[in-house]
Structure formats: structure tokens, C-alpha cells
Amino acid sequence: MKKLTAIFLLATLILTFCACTKGEDNTPAQSTPQSNTQSTASKDDEPTSTDTVTSDTETTESGDTQSTESDDSSTTPSETVSSAESNVSSKEQTSSKTDTSSKTQTSSKTETTSRPEVSNQVHTALSESQYYQYNNMTADQKKVYERLKTAAVSYQNSVDISDLDFTVNEAIAIIRRFAADHPQYFWISDHVSASYNSATNKATACIMLYSDGTVTDDVKTGNLADRAKINSRKAEVEAKVKQIVSKIGTSWSDYDKEKYIHDYLVDTIKYNQAVAANPITNGNVHQALDAYGALIGKSAVCEGYAKAFQYLCYTVGLNANQVHGIGHEWNVVRLDGEWYQIDVTWDDPIVSGGGDMKTYDFFNLTTKQMLAKDHSIDPNSPLSVPNCTATKNKYKK
């Protein structure tokens, strides 16, 4: 989602996966891909009923239970599904955050002067025990969260939760919250689901699919993302993050660390209008929606900006998280013990004529101020979001 400058041109509406539409009435718009079976929910929505499946799911009856074959329940080559899992019905929710934005600006500048796996000998990265979603979970939710971490780092698709008591909606919400805490696990695709026992409607497993940037795991075809390629991309991102934060002093204030990260992203990333208009190619979500696309490809839409910002903040010890809005995504960040709202994407507007521009219009706002700027937090999002009221670290000219 990108910012519009009202004093210049009214921009045209562009339908995107993660950018926000601001028309003449400044109302964000959202669009969800259509399913050929039942409708899918957006990334931040929980399924509306325990019978919802995605467009890639085929359900068949088998005895007194249902057996669902889904591309969101694939296994790695060395992994087999247990007999317990074979007697449950896979339910999935495909995320399709839509974001439209028309961003037109003039060329004038307004500027004045688990922990991320980065081998960083200078900064102390934020401990995973401090991650915001994790800290707002129950003990049983944290058990699922820890299992999801084990699966994500070893590229396992299925996580057994049959010993716990969660509905499918609740299980999927935990996956969403886990992913929001881990922008460094950029290979987790938007295709997540939960399997369940049809007799009890109790969730028995969480399912995550992984992407190597070109291919997303697909159980129906057996076509899996290249794990070696994921590892290679992971190493690229870690090296880049280490290089970026090496320019940040350990004695800097929280504000100065955050501002450097904000400025680096605005200065190096180009908003990808083509991906905003068409984020999915051959069933694979473009890397512009993750930290890899933002940091390595230097091309992103709002999700990519937000995840890169959060990842870099983690690495220098700043707590940050995502805010899933209606058709848009931005961040909250904790400075000196207090939370602030920040939208890096909208501080990097598109400039008419192809120039560059950096603003601080969305830098360290209160929740009230951010919502007054045409931002709307998605009421269906499972993410916990702090209410930001502090003003101490607002932008200093």
C-alpha cells in the first residue's frame, strides 16, 4: 500500500495483493481471489466455518470420516503422514491479502538530514521470548507455536497438535500469528491450513507450505519447493542483514536505530507496481511480498516493506511486529519501552516522473493518528496489536 499526496495528482486505482486503494473517497479496497469450490479468506481472516476449504482442495467421503487432499498438507520427501493424520480432513485457508494503491508524488524531497538467524557479533538480537504475538498467547498456544518453529526451520509441512484442544479456526490463527512473529522465515507461504477430526471438529495438525521463490509445495502434484534453493536464499538474506546492521552503532538510541532502518528501506526499495497488480504467478506468490524480495530484490509491496523492517529491527534488538489492515500492512515498533505505529511503505511514495522521495508522515504515530490517515486495522485479523499512545519518539525534524 502506498501513499498519495493530495496536493498533486489524483492517481488511478490499482488492484494489488498488498497495497491499499485510495480512491477519491480515501476508502481502502480489498479483493479476494475466487475459489472454484468455496470462497477463501484473506490472509488475516480466520475461516468463517469449520467446513471451509480452499480452491485447491478436493474432498471425498471415506467411511464415517472425511479425507481431504489439499496442496496445503504436503510432506517433505523424507516425511510421511501418520495414520492418525490420514483419518482427518484437511482444511485450509489460502491467504490472499489484496492491497491497492495508486501512488503519485512530485519529485521534491521532504527529508532532513526464534531470533533472526544472523551471525552478528555486534548487536544483540531480540530474543524470541519477547516477540509480540508469542507474548500474547496462552500456554497451549505457545506449545503449538514452538512446534511450528521446529517445522519451519526443518521445512516440515505437518505439525501434530492432536494432543491439544483447538478448533480449526484457532489453529490457523496460531499459524498466522507465528508467521507474523517470524519475517525471517520468508519461505513460509501464504498457504496454511489445519486438518481436523470430522467427528469432533477438533484440529489435529497444522499445515504450512513453503516457497523457494518460484515453486510452492504442492501435495497433489508432488512438486515441492527446492529446499536447497531456500537454504541458499536464506544465506543471502542473512548476509545482507548483517551488512545493513553493521552500519548501526550499538550505542545508538532506539530512535536512531529505527530511523536508520526506515531510511535504508525507503532509499533502497522500489515499490513494485506490477506485482501489486498481479502478485500471484502460476500459483506462487511473488517474492516482493516477503523480506527476500525487499532486501535482496530491492523491490516490494507493503508486506515486503513491513517484513524487512521487522526483521532488521529484531536484529538490532528492537521489538517490532506487523499490523494487518484492510488491504494493507504496516508495523508497530517498541522504542524505550513504548509502542509506535510506522508505515515504511507510505513513507516511500511513488514519484511522478520516476524520481525518489522520502517522507516521515507515517513515522512513529499513535494508533489514533495512524487510523486517521486512511489506515484501517482488519477486524478479522487474528494478530494482537498494541494500542500506541506514546509521542516521545515522534519524528524529529
C-alpha positions as a Markdown table, in Angstrom:
| # | Residue | x | y | z |
|---|---|---|---|---|
| 1 | Met | 0.0 | 0.0 | 0.0 |
| 2 | Lys | 1.3 | 3.3 | -1.0 |
| 3 | Lys | 0.7 | 6.9 | 0.0 |
| 4 | Leu | -1.0 | 9.5 | -2.2 |
| 5 | Thr | 0.0 | 13.2 | -2.0 |
| 6 | Ala | -3.3 | 15.1 | -2.3 |
| 7 | Ile | -1.7 | 18.4 | -3.3 |
| 8 | Phe | -0.7 | 16.9 | -6.6 |
| 9 | Leu | -2.2 | 14.3 | -9.0 |
| 10 | Leu | -5.1 | 12.1 | -8.2 |
| 11 | Ala | -3.7 | 8.6 | -9.1 |
| 12 | Thr | -5.6 | 5.8 | -10.7 |
| 13 | Leu | -6.7 | 2.8 | -8.7 |
| 14 | Ile | -4.5 | -0.3 | -8.9 |
| 15 | Leu | -5.7 | -3.6 | -7.6 |
| 16 | Thr | -2.9 | -5.2 | -5.7 |
| 17 | Phe | -2.1 | -8.1 | -3.4 |
| 18 | Cys | -0.7 | -6.0 | -0.7 |
| 19 | Ala | -1.2 | -2.4 | -1.4 |
| 20 | Cys | -4.1 | -0.2 | -0.5 |
| 21 | Thr | -6.5 | 1.5 | -2.7 |
| 22 | Lys | -7.2 | 5.1 | -2.0 |
| 23 | Gly | -9.8 | 6.4 | -4.3 |
| 24 | Glu | -11.3 | 9.9 | -4.3 |
| 25 | Asp | -13.2 | 9.0 | -1.1 |
| 26 | Asn | -10.0 | 7.6 | 0.5 |
| 27 | Thr | -11.6 | 4.3 | 1.3 |
| 28 | Pro | -9.3 | 1.3 | 1.2 |
| 29 | Ala | -10.5 | -1.5 | -1.0 |
| 30 | Gln | -9.8 | -5.3 | -0.7 |
| 31 | Ser | -10.2 | -8.1 | -3.2 |
| 32 | Thr | -10.1 | -11.8 | -2.7 |
| 33 | Pro | -9.4 | -14.5 | -5.3 |
| 34 | Gln | -12.4 | -16.6 | -6.2 |
| 35 | Ser | -12.4 | -20.3 | -5.3 |
| 36 | Asn | -13.7 | -23.0 | -7.6 |
| 37 | Thr | -15.2 | -24.7 | -4.6 |
| 38 | Gln | -15.8 | -22.4 | -1.6 |
| 39 | Ser | -14.6 | -18.9 | -1.1 |
| 40 | Thr | -11.2 | -18.3 | 0.5 |
| 41 | Ala | -10.5 | -15.8 | 3.2 |
| 42 | Ser | -7.8 | -13.2 | 3.3 |
| 43 | Lys | -4.5 | -13.8 | 5.0 |
| 44 | Asp | -5.6 | -12.2 | 8.2 |
| 45 | Asp | -9.1 | -13.8 | 8.3 |
| 46 | Glu | -9.8 | -17.0 | 10.1 |
| 47 | Pro | -12.1 | -19.4 | 8.3 |
| 48 | Thr | -15.7 | -18.5 | 8.8 |
| 49 | Ser | -16.8 | -22.1 | 9.4 |
| 50 | Thr | -15.1 | -25.4 | 10.0 |
| 51 | Asp | -16.2 | -26.6 | 6.6 |
| 52 | Thr | -14.4 | -24.0 | 4.6 |
| 53 | Val | -11.8 | -25.3 | 2.1 |
| 54 | Thr | -9.7 | -23.6 | -0.5 |
| 55 | Ser | -10.0 | -23.8 | -4.2 |
| 56 | Asp | -7.2 | -26.3 | -4.4 |
| 57 | Thr | -8.9 | -28.8 | -2.1 |
| 58 | Glu | -10.6 | -32.0 | -3.2 |
| 59 | Thr | -12.8 | -33.6 | -0.6 |
| 60 | Thr | -14.0 | -37.2 | -0.7 |
| 61 | Glu | -16.0 | -39.3 | 1.7 |
| 62 | Ser | -14.3 | -42.3 | 3.3 |
| 63 | Gly | -16.4 | -44.2 | 5.8 |
| 64 | Asp | -17.6 | -42.0 | 8.7 |
| 65 | Thr | -14.8 | -39.5 | 8.3 |
| 66 | Gln | -13.7 | -37.2 | 5.5 |
| 67 | Ser | -10.4 | -37.5 | 3.7 |
| 68 | Thr | -9.3 | -34.3 | 2.1 |
| 69 | Glu | -6.4 | -34.0 | -0.3 |
| 70 | Ser | -5.0 | -30.5 | -0.2 |
| 71 | Asp | -2.0 | -28.7 | -1.6 |
| 72 | Asp | -1.6 | -27.3 | 1.9 |
| 73 | Ser | -1.0 | -30.7 | 3.5 |
| 74 | Ser | 2.1 | -31.8 | 1.5 |
| 75 | Thr | 5.0 | -33.5 | 3.2 |
| 76 | Thr | 8.7 | -33.2 | 2.5 |
| 77 | Pro | 10.3 | -36.0 | 0.5 |
| 78 | Ser | 11.5 | -37.7 | 3.7 |
| 79 | Glu | 8.3 | -37.2 | 5.6 |
| 80 | Thr | 5.3 | -39.4 | 5.8 |
| 81 | Val | 1.9 | -38.6 | 7.2 |
| 82 | Ser | 1.0 | -40.7 | 10.2 |
| 83 | Ser | -2.1 | -42.9 | 10.3 |
| 84 | Ala | -3.7 | -40.5 | 12.7 |
| 85 | Glu | -3.4 | -37.8 | 10.1 |
| 86 | Ser | -4.8 | -39.9 | 7.4 |
| 87 | Asn | -8.1 | -40.2 | 9.2 |
| 88 | Val | -8.7 | -36.5 | 9.4 |
| 89 | Ser | -9.9 | -34.0 | 7.0 |
| 90 | Ser | -7.6 | -31.3 | 5.8 |
| 91 | Lys | -8.9 | -27.7 | 6.0 |
| 92 | Glu | -7.0 | -24.9 | 4.5 |
| 93 | Gln | -7.2 | -21.2 | 4.3 |
| 94 | Thr | -5.3 | -19.6 | 1.4 |
| 95 | Ser | -4.2 | -16.1 | 2.2 |
| 96 | Ser | -4.8 | -13.5 | -0.4 |
| 97 | Lys | -4.2 | -10.2 | 1.0 |
| 98 | Thr | -5.2 | -7.6 | -1.5 |
| 99 | Asp | -3.8 | -4.2 | -1.5 |
| 100 | Thr | -4.4 | -1.4 | -3.9 |
| 101 | Ser | -2.6 | 1.7 | -4.2 |
| 102 | Ser | -2.1 | 4.5 | -6.6 |
| 103 | Lys | 0.9 | 6.5 | -5.6 |
| 104 | Thr | 1.8 | 9.6 | -7.3 |
| 105 | Gln | 4.2 | 12.2 | -6.0 |
| 106 | Thr | 6.2 | 15.1 | -7.1 |
| 107 | Ser | 10.0 | 14.9 | -7.2 |
| 108 | Ser | 10.6 | 17.2 | -4.3 |
| 109 | Lys | 12.1 | 15.7 | -1.1 |
| 110 | Thr | 10.9 | 16.5 | 2.4 |
| 111 | Glu | 13.6 | 14.7 | 4.2 |
| 112 | Thr | 16.0 | 16.3 | 6.7 |
| 113 | Thr | 19.1 | 15.0 | 7.4 |
| 114 | Ser | 13.2 | -17.5 | 17.3 |
| 115 | Arg | 15.9 | -14.6 | 17.0 |
| 116 | Pro | 16.9 | -13.9 | 13.4 |
| 117 | Glu | 19.5 | -16.3 | 12.2 |
| 118 | Val | 22.2 | -13.8 | 11.5 |
| 119 | Ser | 25.8 | -14.3 | 12.7 |
| 120 | Asn | 26.0 | -10.9 | 14.2 |
| 121 | Gln | 28.9 | -10.2 | 16.6 |
| 122 | Val | 27.9 | -6.6 | 17.3 |
| 123 | His | 24.2 | -6.2 | 18.1 |
| 124 | Thr | 22.2 | -8.4 | 20.4 |
| 125 | Ala | 19.2 | -9.6 | 18.5 |
| 126 | Leu | 15.8 | -9.6 | 20.1 |
| 127 | Ser | 15.0 | -12.8 | 22.0 |
| 128 | Glu | 12.1 | -14.8 | 20.5 |
| 129 | Ser | 10.6 | -14.9 | 24.0 |
| 130 | Gln | 10.0 | -11.2 | 23.5 |
| 131 | Tyr | 8.2 | -11.5 | 20.2 |
| 132 | Tyr | 4.9 | -9.7 | 20.4 |
| 133 | Gln | 2.4 | -12.4 | 19.3 |
| 134 | Tyr | 4.2 | -15.0 | 21.4 |
| 135 | Asn | 3.9 | -12.8 | 24.5 |
| 136 | Asn | 0.1 | -12.6 | 24.0 |
| 137 | Met | -0.5 | -16.3 | 23.8 |
| 138 | Thr | -1.8 | -18.9 | 26.3 |
| 139 | Ala | 0.5 | -21.7 | 27.4 |
| 140 | Asp | -1.2 | -24.2 | 25.0 |
| 141 | Gln | -0.9 | -21.7 | 22.1 |
| 142 | Lys | 2.8 | -21.4 | 22.8 |
| 143 | Lys | 3.1 | -25.2 | 22.6 |
| 144 | Val | 1.8 | -25.0 | 19.0 |
| 145 | Tyr | 4.0 | -22.0 | 18.3 |
| 146 | Glu | 7.2 | -23.9 | 19.4 |
| 147 | Arg | 6.2 | -26.9 | 17.2 |
| 148 | Leu | 5.6 | -24.6 | 14.2 |
| 149 | Lys | 9.1 | -23.2 | 14.7 |
| 150 | Thr | 10.7 | -26.6 | 14.6 |
| 151 | Ala | 8.7 | -27.4 | 11.5 |
| 152 | Ala | 9.6 | -24.1 | 9.7 |
| 153 | Val | 13.4 | -24.4 | 10.2 |
| 154 | Ser | 13.4 | -28.0 | 9.0 |
| 155 | Tyr | 10.8 | -27.5 | 6.2 |
| 156 | Gln | 8.3 | -30.0 | 7.6 |
| 157 | Asn | 4.8 | -29.4 | 6.4 |
| 158 | Ser | 2.7 | -31.0 | 9.1 |
| 159 | Val | 2.7 | -30.2 | 12.8 |
| 160 | Asp | 0.8 | -32.6 | 15.1 |
| 161 | Ile | -1.4 | -30.9 | 17.6 |
| 162 | Ser | -3.8 | -33.7 | 18.3 |
| 163 | Asp | -2.9 | -33.7 | 22.0 |
| 164 | Leu | -4.2 | -30.2 | 22.3 |
| 165 | Asp | -7.8 | -28.8 | 22.2 |
| 166 | Phe | -8.1 | -26.3 | 19.3 |
| 167 | Thr | -10.7 | -25.7 | 16.7 |
| 168 | Val | -9.5 | -25.3 | 13.1 |
| 169 | Asn | -10.1 | -21.6 | 13.2 |
| 170 | Glu | -8.0 | -21.4 | 16.4 |
| 171 | Ala | -5.2 | -23.5 | 14.9 |
| 172 | Ile | -5.0 | -21.4 | 11.7 |
| 173 | Ala | -4.9 | -18.2 | 13.8 |
| 174 | Ile | -1.9 | -19.5 | 15.7 |
| 175 | Ile | -0.1 | -20.2 | 12.4 |
| 176 | Arg | -0.9 | -16.7 | 11.3 |
| 177 | Arg | 0.5 | -15.2 | 14.5 |
| 178 | Phe | 3.6 | -17.4 | 14.4 |
| 179 | Ala | 4.3 | -16.2 | 10.8 |
| 180 | Ala | 3.7 | -12.6 | 11.9 |
| 181 | Asp | 6.4 | -13.0 | 14.5 |
| 182 | His | 8.9 | -14.5 | 12.0 |
| 183 | Pro | 9.6 | -12.4 | 8.9 |
| 184 | Gln | 13.0 | -14.2 | 8.8 |
| 185 | Tyr | 11.2 | -17.4 | 7.8 |
| 186 | Phe | 10.3 | -15.9 | 4.5 |
| 187 | Trp | 9.8 | -19.3 | 2.9 |
| 188 | Ile | 6.6 | -19.9 | 4.7 |
| 189 | Ser | 4.0 | -19.3 | 2.0 |
| 190 | Asp | 0.5 | -17.8 | 2.4 |
| 191 | His | -1.0 | -21.3 | 2.0 |
| 192 | Val | -1.6 | -22.6 | 5.5 |
| 193 | Ser | -4.3 | -24.9 | 6.9 |
| 194 | Ala | -5.3 | -27.3 | 9.6 |
| 195 | Ser | -6.5 | -30.8 | 9.5 |
| 196 | Tyr | -9.3 | -32.0 | 11.8 |
| 197 | Asn | -11.3 | -34.9 | 13.0 |
| 198 | Ser | -14.7 | -34.7 | 11.3 |
| 199 | Ala | -16.4 | -36.4 | 14.3 |
| 200 | Thr | -15.2 | -33.8 | 16.8 |
| 201 | Asn | -14.2 | -30.9 | 14.6 |
| 202 | Lys | -11.0 | -30.8 | 16.7 |
| 203 | Ala | -7.9 | -29.7 | 14.9 |
| 204 | Thr | -5.3 | -32.4 | 14.7 |
| 205 | Ala | -2.5 | -30.9 | 12.7 |
| 206 | Cys | -1.2 | -27.5 | 11.4 |
| 207 | Ile | -0.1 | -27.4 | 7.8 |
| 208 | Met | 2.4 | -25.0 | 6.3 |
| 209 | Leu | 3.6 | -24.9 | 2.7 |
| 210 | Tyr | 7.0 | -23.5 | 1.7 |
| 211 | Ser | 8.2 | -21.5 | -1.3 |
| 212 | Asp | 11.6 | -21.2 | -2.9 |
| 213 | Gly | 10.6 | -18.1 | -4.7 |
| 214 | Thr | 9.4 | -19.9 | -7.8 |
| 215 | Val | 7.7 | -23.1 | -6.6 |
| 216 | Thr | 5.4 | -23.6 | -3.7 |
| 217 | Asp | 4.9 | -27.0 | -2.2 |
| 218 | Asp | 2.0 | -28.9 | -3.9 |
| 219 | Val | 0.9 | -32.2 | -2.5 |
| 220 | Lys | -1.3 | -33.1 | -5.4 |
| 221 | Thr | 1.4 | -33.0 | -7.9 |
| 222 | Gly | 4.3 | -33.8 | -5.6 |
| 223 | Asn | 6.0 | -30.7 | -6.8 |
| 224 | Leu | 7.9 | -29.3 | -3.8 |
| 225 | Ala | 9.9 | -26.2 | -3.3 |
| 226 | Asp | 13.6 | -26.7 | -3.7 |
| 227 | Arg | 14.9 | -26.9 | -0.1 |
| 228 | Ala | 18.5 | -26.3 | -1.3 |
| 229 | Lys | 17.3 | -23.1 | -3.0 |
| 230 | Ile | 15.6 | -22.0 | 0.2 |
| 231 | Asn | 18.8 | -22.5 | 2.1 |
| 232 | Ser | 20.7 | -20.5 | -0.4 |
| 233 | Arg | 18.2 | -17.6 | -0.3 |
| 234 | Lys | 18.3 | -17.8 | 3.5 |
| 235 | Ala | 22.0 | -17.3 | 3.5 |
| 236 | Glu | 21.7 | -14.4 | 1.1 |
| 237 | Val | 19.3 | -12.6 | 3.4 |
| 238 | Glu | 21.3 | -13.3 | 6.5 |
| 239 | Ala | 24.4 | -11.9 | 4.9 |
| 240 | Lys | 22.6 | -8.8 | 3.6 |
| 241 | Val | 21.0 | -8.2 | 7.1 |
| 242 | Lys | 24.4 | -8.5 | 8.7 |
| 243 | Gln | 25.8 | -5.9 | 6.2 |
| 244 | Ile | 23.0 | -3.5 | 6.8 |
| 245 | Val | 23.1 | -3.5 | 10.6 |
| 246 | Ser | 26.9 | -3.3 | 10.6 |
| 247 | Lys | 26.3 | 0.4 | 9.9 |
| 248 | Ile | 24.2 | 0.8 | 13.0 |
| 249 | Gly | 26.0 | 1.8 | 16.2 |
| 250 | Thr | 25.4 | -0.3 | 19.3 |
| 251 | Ser | 25.3 | 2.9 | 21.4 |
| 252 | Trp | 22.7 | 4.5 | 19.2 |
| 253 | Ser | 19.3 | 5.3 | 20.7 |
| 254 | Asp | 16.3 | 3.1 | 19.8 |
| 255 | Tyr | 15.0 | 6.0 | 17.8 |
| 256 | Asp | 18.3 | 6.4 | 15.8 |
| 257 | Lys | 18.4 | 2.7 | 15.0 |
| 258 | Glu | 14.8 | 2.7 | 13.8 |
| 259 | Lys | 15.3 | 5.8 | 11.7 |
| 260 | Tyr | 18.4 | 4.3 | 10.0 |
| 261 | Ile | 16.4 | 1.1 | 9.2 |
| 262 | His | 13.4 | 3.2 | 7.9 |
| 263 | Asp | 15.7 | 5.4 | 5.7 |
| 264 | Tyr | 17.6 | 2.4 | 4.4 |
| 265 | Leu | 14.5 | 0.7 | 3.2 |
| 266 | Val | 13.0 | 3.8 | 1.7 |
| 267 | Asp | 16.2 | 4.6 | -0.1 |
| 268 | Thr | 16.9 | 1.1 | -1.5 |
| 269 | Ile | 13.5 | -0.4 | -2.2 |
| 270 | Lys | 11.4 | 0.4 | -5.3 |
| 271 | Tyr | 7.7 | -0.2 | -4.9 |
| 272 | Asn | 6.7 | -2.9 | -7.3 |
| 273 | Gln | 3.5 | -1.7 | -9.1 |
| 274 | Ala | 3.5 | -4.7 | -11.4 |
| 275 | Val | 3.4 | -7.2 | -8.5 |
| 276 | Ala | 0.9 | -5.0 | -6.7 |
| 277 | Ala | -1.4 | -5.5 | -9.7 |
| 278 | Asn | -0.6 | -9.2 | -10.1 |
| 279 | Pro | 1.0 | -10.8 | -7.1 |
| 280 | Ile | 0.5 | -14.5 | -8.0 |
| 281 | Thr | 2.1 | -16.2 | -10.9 |
| 282 | Asn | 1.4 | -19.9 | -11.6 |
| 283 | Gly | 0.1 | -20.2 | -8.0 |
| 284 | Asn | 3.2 | -18.8 | -6.5 |
| 285 | Val | 3.2 | -15.5 | -4.5 |
| 286 | His | 5.8 | -13.1 | -5.7 |
| 287 | Gln | 8.9 | -12.5 | -3.5 |
| 288 | Ala | 8.1 | -8.8 | -3.4 |
| 289 | Leu | 5.7 | -9.7 | -0.6 |
| 290 | Asp | 8.5 | -11.0 | 1.7 |
| 291 | Ala | 11.8 | -10.0 | 3.2 |
| 292 | Tyr | 13.8 | -11.6 | 0.5 |
| 293 | Gly | 12.2 | -9.5 | -2.2 |
| 294 | Ala | 12.7 | -6.3 | -0.2 |
| 295 | Leu | 16.3 | -6.9 | 0.9 |
| 296 | Ile | 17.8 | -8.8 | -2.0 |
| 297 | Gly | 15.5 | -7.9 | -4.9 |
| 298 | Lys | 15.1 | -4.4 | -3.6 |
| 299 | Ser | 11.5 | -4.5 | -4.9 |
| 300 | Ala | 8.5 | -4.9 | -2.7 |
| 301 | Val | 4.9 | -4.1 | -1.9 |
| 302 | Cys | 3.7 | -3.3 | 1.6 |
| 303 | Glu | 4.1 | -6.8 | 3.0 |
| 304 | Gly | 7.7 | -6.9 | 1.9 |
| 305 | Tyr | 8.5 | -3.5 | 3.4 |
| 306 | Ala | 6.8 | -4.4 | 6.7 |
| 307 | Lys | 8.6 | -7.8 | 7.0 |
| 308 | Ala | 12.0 | -6.4 | 6.1 |
| 309 | Phe | 11.6 | -3.6 | 8.6 |
| 310 | Gln | 10.6 | -6.0 | 11.4 |
| 311 | Tyr | 13.5 | -8.4 | 10.6 |
| 312 | Leu | 16.0 | -5.6 | 10.7 |
| 313 | Cys | 14.6 | -4.2 | 13.9 |
| 314 | Tyr | 14.8 | -7.7 | 15.5 |
| 315 | Thr | 18.5 | -7.9 | 14.6 |
| 316 | Val | 19.4 | -4.7 | 16.4 |
| 317 | Gly | 17.3 | -5.6 | 19.5 |
| 318 | Leu | 14.2 | -3.6 | 18.7 |
| 319 | Asn | 10.8 | -5.2 | 19.1 |
| 320 | Ala | 8.5 | -4.8 | 16.1 |
| 321 | Asn | 5.5 | -6.6 | 14.7 |
| 322 | Gln | 3.1 | -6.4 | 11.8 |
| 323 | Val | -0.3 | -4.8 | 11.6 |
| 324 | His | -2.7 | -6.4 | 9.1 |
| 325 | Gly | -5.0 | -3.7 | 7.8 |
| 326 | Ile | -7.8 | -3.8 | 5.3 |
| 327 | Gly | -5.9 | -4.3 | 2.1 |
| 328 | His | -2.6 | -3.1 | 3.6 |
| 329 | Glu | 0.2 | -4.0 | 6.0 |
| 330 | Trp | 2.4 | -1.8 | 8.2 |
| 331 | Asn | 4.3 | -2.1 | 11.5 |
| 332 | Val | 4.4 | -1.3 | 15.2 |
| 333 | Val | 7.8 | -0.8 | 16.9 |
| 334 | Arg | 8.8 | -0.5 | 20.5 |
| 335 | Leu | 11.1 | 2.3 | 21.5 |
| 336 | Asp | 12.3 | 3.0 | 25.0 |
| 337 | Gly | 9.5 | 0.7 | 26.3 |
| 338 | Glu | 6.7 | 2.3 | 24.4 |
| 339 | Trp | 4.9 | 1.2 | 21.2 |
| 340 | Tyr | 4.6 | 3.4 | 18.0 |
| 341 | Gln | 2.9 | 2.9 | 14.6 |
| 342 | Ile | 5.1 | 3.2 | 11.5 |
| 343 | Asp | 4.3 | 2.7 | 7.8 |
| 344 | Val | 7.5 | 2.5 | 5.8 |
| 345 | Thr | 5.7 | 1.8 | 2.6 |
| 346 | Trp | 3.7 | 5.0 | 2.7 |
| 347 | Asp | 6.8 | 6.9 | 3.6 |
| 348 | Asp | 8.3 | 5.8 | 0.2 |
| 349 | Pro | 5.8 | 7.2 | -2.2 |
| 350 | Ile | 5.9 | 6.8 | -6.0 |
| 351 | Val | 7.1 | 10.0 | -7.6 |
| 352 | Ser | 5.7 | 11.2 | -10.9 |
| 353 | Gly | 8.5 | 11.3 | -13.4 |
| 354 | Gly | 10.4 | 8.5 | -11.8 |
| 355 | Gly | 12.3 | 10.4 | -9.1 |
| 356 | Asp | 12.6 | 9.4 | -5.5 |
| 357 | Met | 11.1 | 10.8 | -2.3 |
| 358 | Lys | 11.4 | 10.1 | 1.4 |
| 359 | Thr | 8.8 | 11.3 | 3.9 |
| 360 | Tyr | 8.2 | 10.8 | 7.6 |
| 361 | Asp | 4.4 | 11.3 | 7.5 |
| 362 | Phe | 3.8 | 7.8 | 8.9 |
| 363 | Phe | 6.8 | 7.6 | 11.3 |
| 364 | Asn | 6.1 | 6.8 | 14.9 |
| 365 | Leu | 2.5 | 7.8 | 15.1 |
| 366 | Thr | -0.1 | 6.9 | 17.8 |
| 367 | Thr | -2.7 | 4.4 | 16.8 |
| 368 | Lys | -5.3 | 7.3 | 16.7 |
| 369 | Gln | -3.1 | 9.3 | 14.3 |
| 370 | Met | -2.4 | 6.3 | 12.1 |
| 371 | Leu | -6.1 | 5.4 | 11.8 |
| 372 | Ala | -6.9 | 9.0 | 11.0 |
| 373 | Lys | -4.6 | 8.7 | 8.0 |
| 374 | Asp | -6.8 | 6.3 | 6.0 |
| 375 | His | -5.5 | 3.2 | 7.7 |
| 376 | Ser | -7.9 | 0.6 | 9.0 |
| 377 | Ile | -6.9 | -2.4 | 11.1 |
| 378 | Asp | -8.6 | -5.6 | 9.8 |
| 379 | Pro | -11.1 | -6.6 | 12.5 |
| 380 | Asn | -10.9 | -10.2 | 11.3 |
| 381 | Ser | -7.1 | -10.4 | 11.7 |
| 382 | Pro | -6.0 | -12.8 | 14.4 |
| 383 | Leu | -3.0 | -10.7 | 15.2 |
| 384 | Ser | -2.7 | -8.9 | 18.6 |
| 385 | Val | -1.8 | -5.2 | 18.1 |
| 386 | Pro | -0.7 | -2.9 | 20.9 |
| 387 | Asn | -2.5 | 0.4 | 21.3 |
| 388 | Cys | 0.1 | 3.0 | 20.7 |
| 389 | Thr | -0.3 | 6.3 | 22.6 |
| 390 | Ala | 3.3 | 7.5 | 23.1 |
| 391 | Thr | 4.6 | 10.6 | 21.5 |
| 392 | Lys | 8.1 | 10.9 | 22.8 |
| 393 | Asn | 9.7 | 9.4 | 19.7 |
| 394 | Lys | 7.7 | 11.1 | 17.1 |
| 395 | Tyr | 9.6 | 12.2 | 14.0 |
| 396 | Lys | 12.2 | 14.9 | 14.9 |
| 397 | Lys | 13.0 | 17.3 | 12.1 |
